[in-house]
């Protein structure tokens, strides 16, 4: 874990802000407090490096010490995150959205986990995988707009990038059916793109009709919700079940 401990207010403020901007896992302590047992990297002001090494008795410790210059927190934070990642590299989660999205977890170039889960479970799976990572990023394909938009909203406190998924689904040979979404997620994870905080969408007529058809299938009376409710489902404001209940109340 990254620990920040400095008497320099400017360095403290800027380093903490930079770490938060990167969605890094870290903690802060007063310089006179002992280091937490899980500490692996210690960030102090550049002119405090020698005194901090003595104060925290780091000569026989595995804790890495990083000095931050006033006005340049980015360099120190990048150094700390690079140390936290170690030789294996950054944790990147790729998601191929859809009704049963593929999810791939990469550390550096190595795939360490893969899932294909219901769309409602994706956010929980992703959060579990990035929980203790120092500088994770989640890359989501831009193909399934409705599901992708909901996932972006559900991961508001994680760095998310929207990726052009053109060409990410490979050609599958005999016996490989069912793994295409997962392999696409691996390819999506390997494509860098722009950070996105929200994805505004206007549901198409076809998307609205598909939601209405689904509502008819799930309705005990074989009745579809109206277009207004279907649009609210499409934008994530309501689930199909909630829309059906509201439809029944109105009729």
C-alpha positions as CSV (number, residue, x, y, z in Angstrom):
1,X,0.0,0.0,0.0
2,X,1.1,3.6,-0.7
3,X,1.5,5.8,2.4
4,X,1.8,9.6,2.4
5,X,3.5,11.1,5.4
6,X,4.9,14.6,5.2
7,X,5.0,17.9,7.2
8,X,5.0,19.9,3.9
9,X,1.3,20.9,3.4
10,X,1.8,21.8,-0.3
11,X,3.4,18.4,-1.1
12,X,0.8,16.6,1.0
13,X,-2.2,18.4,-0.7
14,X,-0.8,17.9,-4.3
15,X,0.3,14.3,-3.9
16,X,-3.0,13.3,-2.3
17,X,-5.0,15.0,-5.1
18,X,-2.9,13.3,-7.7
19,X,-3.3,9.9,-6.1
20,X,-7.1,10.4,-6.0
21,X,-7.1,11.5,-9.6
22,X,-5.5,8.2,-10.5
23,X,-8.0,6.2,-8.3
24,X,-5.0,4.8,-6.4
25,X,-5.2,2.8,-3.2
26,X,-3.4,4.8,-0.5
27,X,-3.5,6.1,3.1
28,X,-2.1,9.0,5.0
29,X,-0.4,9.2,8.4
30,X,1.1,11.9,10.5
31,X,5.0,11.8,10.2
32,X,5.3,10.8,13.9
33,X,3.0,7.8,13.5
34,X,4.3,4.3,12.8
35,X,3.9,2.9,9.3
36,X,1.0,0.6,8.7
37,X,1.9,-3.1,8.4
38,X,0.7,-3.2,4.8
39,X,2.9,-0.2,3.7
40,X,5.1,-0.9,0.7
41,X,5.8,2.6,-0.6
42,X,6.2,5.8,1.4
43,X,5.9,9.3,-0.2
44,X,7.4,12.2,1.6
45,X,8.6,15.7,0.6
46,X,11.9,15.6,-1.3
47,X,13.8,17.4,1.5
48,X,12.5,14.9,4.0
49,X,13.8,11.7,2.4
50,X,16.9,11.3,4.6
51,X,15.1,12.1,7.9
52,X,12.2,9.9,6.9
53,X,14.5,6.9,6.2
54,X,15.9,7.3,9.7
55,X,12.6,8.0,11.4
56,X,10.9,5.0,10.0
57,X,14.0,2.8,10.1
58,X,13.8,1.9,6.5
59,X,17.4,0.6,6.1
60,X,16.3,-2.9,7.0
61,X,12.8,-2.6,5.5
62,X,11.2,-3.5,2.2
63,X,9.4,-0.2,2.0
64,X,10.3,1.9,-1.0
65,X,10.8,5.7,-0.3
66,X,9.8,8.3,-2.9
67,X,10.5,12.0,-2.5
68,X,8.0,14.5,-4.0
69,X,9.2,18.0,-5.1
70,X,6.8,20.9,-4.4
71,X,4.8,21.7,-7.5
72,X,5.5,18.4,-9.2
73,X,3.4,15.7,-7.6
74,X,2.9,13.8,-10.8
75,X,6.5,12.6,-11.1
76,X,6.5,11.2,-7.5
77,X,3.1,9.6,-7.9
78,X,4.0,8.0,-11.1
79,X,7.2,6.6,-9.5
80,X,5.2,5.3,-6.6
81,X,2.6,3.7,-8.8
82,X,5.3,2.1,-11.0
83,X,6.8,0.6,-7.8
84,X,3.4,-0.6,-6.6
85,X,2.7,-2.3,-10.0
86,X,6.0,-4.1,-9.7
87,X,7.4,-6.1,-12.6
88,X,4.0,-7.5,-13.6
89,X,2.5,-4.2,-14.7
90,X,-0.8,-2.4,-14.4
91,X,-4.2,-4.1,-13.8
92,X,-6.5,-3.5,-16.8
93,X,-10.0,-4.9,-17.0
94,X,-11.5,-5.2,-20.5
95,X,-15.3,-5.5,-20.9
96,X,-17.1,-6.5,-24.1
97,X,-20.7,-5.3,-23.2
98,X,-23.9,-7.1,-24.2
99,X,-26.5,-9.2,-22.6
100,X,-23.8,-11.6,-21.2
101,X,-20.7,-9.5,-21.3
102,X,-17.2,-10.9,-21.5
103,X,-14.8,-9.6,-18.9
104,X,-11.0,-10.1,-19.0
105,X,-8.5,-9.1,-16.3
106,X,-4.9,-8.4,-17.4
107,X,-1.8,-7.7,-15.4
108,X,0.7,-6.3,-17.9
109,X,0.3,-8.6,-20.9
110,X,-0.9,-11.6,-19.0
111,X,-4.6,-12.6,-18.7
112,X,-5.1,-13.5,-15.0
113,X,-8.9,-13.9,-15.0
114,X,-11.8,-14.1,-17.3
115,X,-15.6,-14.1,-16.9
116,X,-18.8,-14.2,-18.8
117,X,-21.6,-13.1,-16.4
118,X,-25.1,-11.5,-16.6
119,X,-25.0,-7.8,-17.4
120,X,-26.3,-7.0,-13.9
121,X,-23.2,-8.7,-12.3
122,X,-20.5,-7.0,-14.3
123,X,-20.0,-3.9,-12.0
124,X,-19.5,-6.2,-9.0
125,X,-17.0,-8.4,-10.7
126,X,-15.0,-5.4,-12.0
127,X,-15.0,-3.8,-8.6
128,X,-13.7,-7.0,-7.0
129,X,-10.9,-7.3,-9.5
130,X,-9.6,-3.6,-9.1
131,X,-10.3,-3.2,-5.4
132,X,-6.6,-3.5,-4.2
133,X,-4.9,-2.5,-7.4
134,X,-2.8,0.7,-7.2
135,X,-3.7,2.3,-10.5
136,X,-6.3,0.2,-12.4
137,X,-8.1,1.1,-15.5
138,X,-11.4,-0.4,-17.0
139,X,-11.8,-0.4,-20.7
140,X,-15.3,-0.9,-22.1
141,X,-16.1,-1.6,-25.7
142,X,-18.4,1.0,-27.4
143,X,-20.6,-1.5,-29.2
144,X,-23.6,-2.2,-26.9
145,X,-24.5,1.3,-26.0
146,X,-27.2,0.8,-23.4
147,X,-25.3,-1.8,-21.4
148,X,-22.0,0.1,-21.7
149,X,-23.6,3.3,-20.5
150,X,-25.0,1.7,-17.4
151,X,-21.6,0.2,-16.6
152,X,-19.9,3.5,-17.0
153,X,-22.4,5.0,-14.6
154,X,-22.0,2.1,-12.1
155,X,-18.2,2.6,-12.0
156,X,-18.1,6.3,-11.4
157,X,-15.2,6.1,-8.9
158,X,-13.0,4.0,-11.2
159,X,-10.9,5.2,-14.2
160,X,-12.9,4.1,-17.2
161,X,-12.0,4.3,-20.9
162,X,-14.4,3.8,-23.8
163,X,-12.7,1.8,-26.6
164,X,-13.5,1.4,-30.3
165,X,-14.2,-2.3,-30.3
166,X,-14.1,-2.6,-34.1
167,X,-12.3,-5.9,-35.0
168,X,-11.9,-7.1,-31.4
169,X,-14.1,-10.2,-31.8
170,X,-11.9,-12.9,-33.4
171,X,-13.0,-15.6,-35.8
172,X,-13.8,-18.7,-33.9
173,X,-12.9,-22.2,-35.0
174,X,-14.8,-25.5,-34.3
175,X,-15.4,-26.1,-30.6
176,X,-14.7,-22.5,-29.6
177,X,-18.2,-21.2,-29.5
178,X,-19.1,-19.2,-26.4
179,X,-15.7,-17.7,-25.8
180,X,-15.9,-14.9,-28.4
181,X,-17.0,-12.2,-25.9
182,X,-14.2,-13.1,-23.5
183,X,-11.6,-13.0,-26.2
184,X,-13.0,-9.6,-27.4
185,X,-12.7,-8.4,-23.8
186,X,-9.0,-9.3,-23.9
187,X,-8.5,-7.3,-27.1
188,X,-10.5,-4.4,-25.7
189,X,-8.3,-4.3,-22.6
190,X,-5.2,-3.9,-24.8
191,X,-6.6,-0.9,-26.6
192,X,-5.9,2.5,-24.9
193,X,-8.5,5.2,-25.4
194,X,-9.9,8.4,-23.7
195,X,-11.2,8.5,-20.2
196,X,-14.9,8.8,-19.9
197,X,-17.0,9.9,-16.9
198,X,-20.5,9.4,-18.4
199,X,-22.0,8.3,-21.6
200,X,-25.1,10.1,-22.8
201,X,-27.3,8.1,-25.1
202,X,-30.6,8.6,-26.9
203,X,-32.2,5.1,-27.4
204,X,-32.9,4.2,-31.0
205,X,-36.4,3.1,-32.1
206,X,-35.1,-0.5,-32.5
207,X,-33.7,-0.5,-28.9
208,X,-37.0,0.8,-27.6
209,X,-38.9,-2.0,-29.5
210,X,-36.6,-4.7,-28.1
211,X,-37.2,-3.5,-24.6
212,X,-41.0,-3.5,-25.2
213,X,-40.8,-7.0,-26.6
214,X,-38.9,-8.1,-23.6
215,X,-41.4,-6.5,-21.3
216,X,-44.2,-8.4,-23.1
217,X,-42.3,-11.7,-22.5
218,X,-41.9,-11.0,-18.8
219,X,-45.5,-9.7,-18.3
220,X,-47.9,-12.1,-16.7
221,X,-50.7,-10.5,-18.8
222,X,-48.6,-10.6,-22.0
223,X,-48.7,-6.8,-22.2
224,X,-45.9,-4.6,-23.3
225,X,-44.9,-1.3,-21.7
226,X,-45.4,1.9,-23.6
227,X,-42.6,3.8,-25.4
228,X,-42.1,6.3,-22.6
229,X,-41.4,3.6,-20.0
230,X,-39.3,1.7,-22.5
231,X,-37.1,4.8,-22.9
232,X,-36.7,5.1,-19.2
233,X,-35.6,1.4,-19.1
234,X,-33.1,2.1,-21.9
235,X,-31.4,4.9,-20.1
236,X,-31.2,2.9,-16.9
237,X,-33.7,4.9,-14.9
238,X,-35.9,1.8,-14.4
239,X,-35.6,-2.0,-14.7
240,X,-38.0,-3.9,-16.9
241,X,-39.7,-5.2,-13.7
242,X,-40.1,-1.7,-12.3
243,X,-41.5,-0.4,-15.6
244,X,-44.0,-3.3,-15.7
245,X,-45.1,-2.4,-12.2
246,X,-45.5,1.2,-13.1
247,X,-47.4,0.3,-16.2
248,X,-49.8,-1.8,-14.2
249,X,-50.4,1.0,-11.8
250,X,-51.2,3.4,-14.6
251,X,-53.6,1.0,-16.2
